[in-house]
Amino acid sequence: MASQFLLLAFLAITCAIASASDPSSLQDFCVADSKASVPVNGFVCKDSKLVDANDFFFSGLHLAGNTSNAVGSRVTPVNAVQIPGLNTLGISIVRIDYAPWGINPPHTHPRATEVLTVLEGSLKVGFVTSNPENRLITKVLQKGDVFVFPVGLVHFQQNVGYGNAVAIAALNSQNPGVITVANAVFGSKPDISADILAKAFQVDKNTVYNFQSKF
Ligand SMILES: *[C@@H]1O[C@H](CO)[C@@H](O)[C@H](O)[C@H]1NC(C)=O
C-alpha cells in the first residue's frame, strides 16, 4: 500500500514538472541582441532599457509570397530572426502561399508542433507517423479549417483548389527549423554517396544521380 502511494506521489510530481514548451522565462522578455557575439542557445538579451515596440513588431504578412518556383509555394517566416522580441518565448508564425497545385514539399520541424489555419483556398494536408507504422494521416481543408502537424513528423500541403491558397501557421518554437526531406537526402553538401542512397531507396545509382542533379 505504502509503496503504491509513493509511486502515485512520484508520478504526480513528475507530471507536474513535465514541460511541453521552452523552459519558463526568468524575466519579462529577452529581446535578441543582434550585435552580441557570444554564442548561446538562442540569442543574448538586449539591455531592457533599450527595448522598444519595434522589437516586438513585424509588418508584411498581408503580402503574398512569390510562388514562381519549382514547387509552387512560398513560406514567409516570422520567427526570432524577424522579431527579436520572440527570443526565448517559444513561439513563431509563418505565412504560406500556394499557386494552383503548388505544394509545400514533405518536411519536418525538429523543434516545433505546427497549427495551420487556411485563410484562402483548399489544401490537402498530411503527415506520416514514425516507424514502423509510417501511417499517412491526410485531410482536405477549406477556408477557416485548422490542422495540427505534431513535432518532428514529416508533413506536407498541396493546393487542390482552383485559385491561389493562403495559410497562416503558428509553431511552438522561436526557431522551429525546417528539414525538407528531398533537399536533405539528395541535396546535402557534399552529397551522401550514391551507393548509400541506392541501397536505402532500393534503386540503381543512376536514379540517385538523377535525383541529386535536381537538388
Ligand atoms: C518571382 O520569382 C521569379 C523567379 O525567381 C522572378 O523571376 C520574378 O521576378 C519574381 N516576381 C516578383 C513579383 O518578384
The ligand as a MOL file (V3000), in Angstrom:
LIG
                    3D

  0  0  0     0  0            999 V3000
M  V30 BEGIN CTAB
M  V30 COUNTS 14 14 0 0 0
M  V30 BEGIN ATOM
M  V30 1 C 9.1520 35.8650 -58.5730 0
M  V30 2 O 10.2360 34.9760 -58.7050 0
M  V30 3 C 10.6310 34.7590 -60.0640 0
M  V30 4 C 11.6720 33.6470 -60.0660 0
M  V30 5 O 12.7000 33.8970 -59.1550 0
M  V30 6 C 11.1460 36.0620 -60.6240 0
M  V30 7 O 11.5220 35.8720 -61.9800 0
M  V30 8 C 10.0360 37.1110 -60.5490 0
M  V30 9 O 10.5260 38.3500 -60.9690 0
M  V30 10 C 9.5200 37.2270 -59.1210 0
M  V30 11 N 8.3340 38.0830 -59.1220 0
M  V30 12 C 8.2160 39.1180 -58.3000 0
M  V30 13 C 6.9420 39.8760 -58.3990 0
M  V30 14 O 9.0940 39.4380 -57.5160 0
M  V30 END ATOM
M  V30 BEGIN BOND
M  V30 1 1 1 2
M  V30 2 1 1 10
M  V30 3 1 2 3
M  V30 4 1 3 4
M  V30 5 1 3 6
M  V30 6 1 4 5
M  V30 7 1 6 7
M  V30 8 1 6 8
M  V30 9 1 8 9
M  V30 10 1 8 10
M  V30 11 1 10 11
M  V30 12 1 11 12
M  V30 13 1 12 13
M  V30 14 2 12 14
M  V30 END BOND
M  V30 END CTAB
M  END
